[in-house]
Every structure is written in C-alpha cells, then in structure tokens.
Amino acid sequence: MSEEKIREIANAANLVVDGYAMLQDGARVKVVHLYTGRVVVVDEAQGVVESSMDEIEEVLALRCLAENRQFLAA
C-alpha cells in the first residue's frame, strides 16, 4: 500500500493503535492493518462480517480492537 493511501486511511480513522486503523460506522468497525492493507469488518451483533486477513492476523486485529474499543466511543 502506498504511503499516501496509508496516510489517508490513518487520517480518516477514529483510532490508530499498533498499526491498525479503526474506523467506526454505527455498529460496525472496520479495522485496517496499515502495513498490509488487509481489512476485517466487525459488527457488534454479528461479529466478523467480512475479512481479507489470514487467521492469525485477524485474531491480532480483533484483540487490538477489544483492548481499545472504549476509546472509539469517546
């Protein structure tokens, strides 16, 4: 992913932690790994609804989201 695209995503994010940009859209949160460009979309009620991440990367992204979710609401 280009540096310009990374900057664009990071600037649009509600929160950036450990290389993951978190963009909240209602009940859904889109987590973008800024180094790989892979994405996981999490719905509060449904859980993971879409992912382009491999299993390990997804687990790490979801852990990062869980540990920092309270900062998205602020």
Backbone as CSV, one residue per row, in Angstrom:
resi,resn,N_x,N_y,N_z,CA_x,CA_y,CA_z,C_x,C_y,C_z
1,MET,0.848,-1.161,0.000,0.000,0.000,0.000,0.902,1.235,0.000
2,SER,0.516,2.229,-0.760,1.335,3.428,-0.858,1.291,4.237,0.437
3,GLU,2.320,5.017,0.646,2.396,5.849,1.838,1.248,6.857,1.867
4,GLU,0.869,7.342,0.701,-0.244,8.290,0.602,-1.557,7.638,1.040
5,LYS,-1.791,6.414,0.615,-3.011,5.678,0.990,-3.020,5.385,2.489
6,ILE,-1.869,5.013,3.046,-1.760,4.750,4.483,-2.118,6.013,5.253
7,ARG,-1.576,7.132,4.832,-1.841,8.408,5.491,-3.321,8.770,5.397
8,GLU,-3.918,8.538,4.250,-5.340,8.828,4.031,-6.220,8.002,4.979
9,ILE,-5.931,6.710,5.093,-6.706,5.827,5.977,-6.498,6.220,7.438
10,ALA,-5.254,6.484,7.817,-4.955,6.860,9.198,-5.641,8.162,9.577
11,ASN,-5.672,9.115,8.672,-6.335,10.395,8.948,-7.846,10.247,9.077
12,ALA,-8.434,9.298,8.361,-9.883,9.073,8.420,-10.297,8.233,9.629
13,ALA,-9.322,7.562,10.243,-9.626,6.626,11.334,-10.047,7.355,12.609
14,ASN,-10.915,6.680,13.369,-11.291,7.177,14.686,-10.175,6.921,15.689
15,LEU,-9.384,5.872,15.437,-8.332,5.469,16.349,-7.285,4.680,15.574
16,VAL,-6.007,4.903,15.883,-4.910,4.122,15.303,-4.080,3.574,16.450
17,VAL,-3.936,2.244,16.498,-3.173,1.578,17.563,-2.359,0.445,16.947
18,ASP,-1.076,0.416,17.232,-0.188,-0.674,16.808,-0.299,-1.008,15.323
19,GLY,-0.447,-0.009,14.486,-0.519,-0.244,13.046,-1.890,-0.611,12.535
20,TYR,-2.893,-0.579,13.395,-4.271,-0.856,12.987,-5.079,0.435,13.043
21,ALA,-5.712,0.785,11.938,-6.606,1.936,11.893,-8.024,1.414,12.088
22,MET,-8.745,2.027,13.014,-10.113,1.593,13.331,-11.083,2.697,12.938
23,LEU,-11.985,2.344,12.033,-12.962,3.303,11.534,-14.351,2.820,11.923
24,GLN,-15.030,3.604,12.750,-16.345,3.196,13.226,-17.416,3.771,12.331
25,ASP,-18.395,2.912,11.995,-19.541,3.316,11.185,-20.778,2.703,11.829
26,GLY,-21.363,3.411,12.773,-22.510,2.877,13.509,-22.089,1.719,14.376
27,ALA,-22.749,0.571,14.184,-22.455,-0.624,14.977,-21.281,-1.424,14.405
28,ARG,-20.775,-1.003,13.252,-19.663,-1.721,12.616,-18.353,-0.974,12.785
29,VAL,-17.285,-1.742,12.923,-15.938,-1.181,12.983,-15.106,-1.868,11.910
30,LYS,-14.469,-1.062,11.103,-13.565,-1.564,10.067,-12.153,-1.401,10.615
31,VAL,-11.419,-2.505,10.697,-10.043,-2.483,11.196,-9.116,-2.747,10.011
32,VAL,-8.262,-1.778,9.718,-7.341,-1.873,8.581,-5.919,-1.972,9.111
33,HIS,-5.211,-3.024,8.693,-3.797,-3.150,9.044,-3.038,-2.245,8.082
34,LEU,-2.425,-1.203,8.611,-1.817,-0.186,7.757,-0.584,-0.674,6.999
35,TYR,0.032,-1.749,7.439,1.222,-2.245,6.752,0.883,-3.197,5.613
36,THR,-0.200,-3.956,5.760,-0.565,-4.920,4.722,-1.761,-4.475,3.883
37,GLY,-2.585,-3.579,4.424,-3.791,-3.144,3.722,-4.959,-4.096,3.894
38,ARG,-4.770,-5.165,4.650,-5.861,-6.123,4.863,-6.857,-5.560,5.868
39,VAL,-8.114,-6.025,5.738,-9.218,-5.444,6.489,-10.069,-6.526,7.140
40,VAL,-10.602,-6.209,8.335,-11.638,-7.028,8.950,-12.748,-6.069,9.373
41,VAL,-13.988,-6.448,9.077,-15.150,-5.644,9.448,-15.907,-6.403,10.523
42,VAL,-16.131,-5.724,11.661,-16.769,-6.350,12.816,-18.073,-5.617,13.120
43,ASP,-19.148,-6.382,13.248,-20.451,-5.843,13.631,-20.690,-6.218,15.092
44,GLU,-21.198,-5.275,15.891,-21.438,-5.543,17.313,-22.300,-6.776,17.527
45,ALA,-23.344,-6.909,16.747,-24.296,-8.008,16.931,-23.875,-9.290,16.214
46,GLN,-23.272,-9.168,15.034,-22.979,-10.333,14.200,-21.553,-10.837,14.306
47,GLY,-20.651,-10.061,14.883,-19.240,-10.445,14.917,-18.565,-10.088,13.605
48,VAL,-17.624,-10.916,13.166,-16.902,-10.653,11.915,-17.843,-10.883,10.744
49,VAL,-18.005,-9.847,9.915,-18.884,-9.977,8.754,-18.094,-10.034,7.442
50,GLU,-16.830,-9.597,7.497,-16.012,-9.612,6.286,-14.546,-9.541,6.705
51,SER,-13.689,-10.257,5.987,-12.269,-10.210,6.320,-11.423,-10.589,5.116
52,SER,-10.322,-9.854,4.956,-9.329,-10.223,3.951,-8.026,-10.639,4.646
53,MET,-8.069,-10.742,5.979,-6.899,-11.113,6.767,-6.797,-12.621,6.902
54,ASP,-5.547,-13.095,7.089,-5.402,-14.508,7.420,-5.790,-14.681,8.892
55,GLU,-5.912,-15.906,9.330,-6.467,-16.212,10.653,-5.679,-15.556,11.798
56,ILE,-4.375,-15.651,11.769,-3.541,-15.090,12.843,-3.659,-13.570,12.874
57,GLU,-3.575,-12.956,11.709,-3.677,-11.504,11.621,-5.043,-11.025,12.119
58,GLU,-6.085,-11.774,11.778,-7.435,-11.428,12.222,-7.547,-11.495,13.747
59,VAL,-6.986,-12.537,14.346,-7.007,-12.679,15.806,-6.309,-11.487,16.458
60,LEU,-5.164,-11.081,15.923,-4.427,-9.945,16.474,-5.215,-8.641,16.324
61,ALA,-5.837,-8.453,15.172,-6.632,-7.244,14.936,-7.837,-7.192,15.876
62,LEU,-8.507,-8.325,16.059,-9.667,-8.373,16.947,-9.266,-8.152,18.399
63,ARG,-8.104,-8.668,18.785,-7.603,-8.447,20.142,-7.311,-6.959,20.344
64,CYS,-6.680,-6.344,19.371,-6.367,-4.920,19.450,-7.660,-4.100,19.549
65,LEU,-8.661,-4.472,18.775,-9.958,-3.796,18.834,-10.595,-3.968,20.202
66,ALA,-10.615,-5.183,20.728,-11.229,-5.453,22.026,-10.549,-4.655,23.140
67,GLU,-9.232,-4.558,23.089,-8.483,-3.858,24.127,-8.650,-2.341,24.056
68,ASN,-9.075,-1.834,22.894,-9.149,-0.381,22.707,-10.541,0.130,22.339
69,ARG,-11.541,-0.741,22.366,-12.896,-0.348,21.943,-13.429,0.838,22.737
70,GLN,-13.099,0.925,24.020,-13.631,2.017,24.852,-13.171,3.379,24.332
71,PHE,-12.054,3.440,23.638,-11.565,4.713,23.107,-12.289,5.117,21.824
72,LEU,-12.971,4.189,21.165,-13.750,4.527,19.984,-15.013,5.308,20.349
73,ALA,-15.571,5.003,21.505,-16.819,5.634,21.925,-16.612,7.078,22.369
74,ALA,-15.379,7.423,22.704,-15.095,8.768,23.229,-15.189,9.830,22.157
